[in-house]
Amino acid sequence: MTPLDPDPLGVYPDLEPDAGSTAWSRGIGPAWLAIAAGAMVPGLGHLLLGRARRAALLFAPLLLVAFGAVVVVLATPDRADLVGDLLTPDVLTALAALVVALAVYRLVVLAATVVLAARTRPTDAAGRTVRVVLAGALGVIVVAPHVVAGAILLDTRDTIVEVFAPPDLGPGDLGIDPGAGGALIPPVEPDPTDPPAGSPSVAAGTASPTPTPSPEPTATPGPSWAADGRLDVLLIGADAGPGRWSLRTDTMILLSVDIATGRAAMFGFPRNLYGAPLPKESAGAVPGGRFPGLLNAIYVYANSHPDQFPGGQYRGFRAIGGTIQKLAGVRLDGIAVVNLNGFVRLVDAVGGVTIDIPEPLYDARYPLEDGSGVVAISFRAGRQHLNGHRALMYARSRHADSDYGRMGRQQAVLLALRSRLKPCNLIAKVPTLLKIARDDAWTSFGVRDLPGLLRLAARVDAKRVRTLMFAPPTYPAFVTDAEIRQIHAVVRGIFPVRAPEPTQAPPPNLPADPMDPTPSPTDEPDPCA
């Protein structure tokens, strides 16, 4: 081998052109054009240099990958199904490996194109130097998007694992089998006042039962949270003041979704509700099993009494989850926690939210999120677009009206945010969203629940979500057994079977037609339309 040997790798022992005497077999265009074409599309450079058969062989792997992607998309017409299947750790790892393999393959093809150009388009030393520099620059351009894509895929995988499986959470810490999404949820003990499973529920103050749907049998095993026909998730907003991460659970909303229809409802539980029943496993911690303080103080109390509240470092959330189960009369399938600072970042990441504010709001003593002081804030009535900080101010202010008014504002903001969470809005912001999720959110659901949750979420219409609050005057601040039974009736009866001839009024505080709710005032044009 000499320093000027144009085929140092020995990859082209046969330099005879392909059969035929056409222009293509002799090569088309200058060598630099072939090198650039080979970098952009594997095999195209060989075609320009007169090697059609080799060009076809080099292009075949890329064609197979594209064909496989098309087959997968066509075989999974439901986008939610496709996204759910892709967003699993094993698939994301495989995709990252494929991206790296394609980068290596394209670099090898680029190098082979440079070698072939040297044999078929000889040049002097200066020309060879120019070709090497061009190939190096093109190599960087080729590899860069693969590096970025691979990093995003791996970051997505790691974030999903962290958010859907807290690192220190395990069956040993909680003393129960975590199951699918139930790691933080205490077991539900039978309630002697409840009707037998499958029987109609009875609303307080009514003489006849309201029929409730029975879960339809499924042909194939599904997630455990779909067994009873509905998904019930406790959404917790942890106040984001300094040193208070996860210490003040001021937002507690039960999100219920009917599996069969995609109908959804949000039930707001006031932070200043008194007399909440603790779960059986920790009821002995307070006299009578009723927590004497505010509902949002249970987290701190549970963490201060580790000998009476199971759950390891997550005992506070487990205690709140068990209490909401007792209040609502349904088994929670999971808990989702968001730091309110993360909420600000999320709203900003999706471009803000549009809300129809029903009446002016003014708060002269709104506490800043960083704890640096208080400021005066005001909102005019009417439809307006809010950034993250303004949306948090609107949802978090507690001096303008009352805690109950604040609950309604929180639900309105959540619905407005849900309407912005569309794939076309989020694709370009994946890195930002991943960082927000990793820093400020986690859930008790497992990674294997993600595909099913995404499929169900895609069927929920944010414009038609029921919003209810268990607040005065219908429900007193201190709840008794009678109010709790009433809450049970409302929560369990939110998705009743539509009877041809109704024989009774709906449960208390339940809209007259829960199957056809009035569109939410947060309606805004579909950003994906």
HELIX and SHEET records of a PDB file:
HELIX    1   1 ALA A   23  ARG A   26  1                                   4    
HELIX    2   2 ALA A   31  MET A   40  1                                  10    
HELIX    3   3 LEU A   44  LEU A   48  1                                   5    
HELIX    4   4 ALA A   52  ALA A   75  1                                  24    
HELIX    5   5 ARG A   79  LEU A   86  1                                   8    
HELIX    6   6 PRO A   89  THR A  120  1                                  32    
HELIX    7   7 ALA A  125  PHE A  164  1                                  40    
HELIX    8   8 PRO A  171  LEU A  174  1                                   4    
HELIX    9   9 SER A  224  ALA A  226  5                                   3    
HELIX   10  10 LYS A  280  ALA A  285  5                                   6    
HELIX   11  11 PRO A  287  GLY A  289  5                                   3    
HELIX   12  12 LEU A  295  ALA A  297  5                                   3    
HELIX   13  13 ILE A  298  SER A  304  1                                   7    
HELIX   14  14 GLY A  312  TYR A  314  5                                   3    
HELIX   15  15 ARG A  315  ALA A  328  1                                  14    
HELIX   16  16 LEU A  340  ALA A  349  1                                  10    
HELIX   17  17 GLY A  388  ARG A  396  1                                   9    
HELIX   18  18 ASP A  403  ARG A  420  1                                  18    
HELIX   19  19 PRO A  423  LEU A  426  1                                   4    
HELIX   20  20 ILE A  427  LYS A  429  5                                   3    
HELIX   21  21 VAL A  430  ASP A  440  1                                  11    
HELIX   22  22 VAL A  447  ASP A  449  5                                   3    
HELIX   23  23 LEU A  450  ARG A  459  1                                  10    
HELIX   24  24 ALA A  462  ARG A  464  5                                   3    
HELIX   25  25 ASP A  481  ARG A  492  1                                  12    
SHEET    1   A 6 ALA A 441  THR A 443  0                                        
SHEET    2   A 6 GLY A 334  ASN A 339 -1                                        
SHEET    3   A 6 ARG A 230  ALA A 238  1                                        
SHEET    4   A 6 THR A 249  ASP A 258 -1                                        
SHEET    5   A 6 ALA A 264  GLY A 268 -1                                        
SHEET    6   A 6 ARG A 466  MET A 469  1                                        
SHEET    1   B 2 VAL A 353  ILE A 357  0                                        
SHEET    2   B 2 GLY A 382  LEU A 386 -1                                        
SHEET    1   C 2 LEU A 361  PRO A 367  0                                        
SHEET    2   C 2 VAL A 374  PHE A 379 -1                                        
END                                                                             
